[in-house]
Amino acid sequence: MTGLDPQLGNPTRLTVLAFLSGCQEAEFGAVRDYAQVSDSVLSKTAAVLEEAGYVKVKKGYVGKRPRTWLAATKAGRAALAGHLTALQQLAAAAAEAAGAVG
């Protein structure tokens, strides 16, 4: 179906980008906990989304402890909005088809 973003077909990527769209930026651990994935899964997911231009990854320190923050980019927010619109259209078409049959 047109409008569905292949990068967001993966449930973890969709979850991460949806979470990030609700905030300016989030610490890696908060995103990991929300998505209920391991550090390595989130790291790989963030790398794919960063390569697609949907997420910005920022590394730094809090005191002497290394930290990573993730943020959705404008392109990422637009891709998410388009993907969600396509999913809503798909759901509406399915409901319409079910109504025509039943």
Summary of the structure (lengths in Angstrom):
residues: 102
radius of gyration: 16.2
end to end distance: 23.9
largest distance: 63.2
contacts: 282
relative contact order: 0.19
helix: 62%
strand: 18%
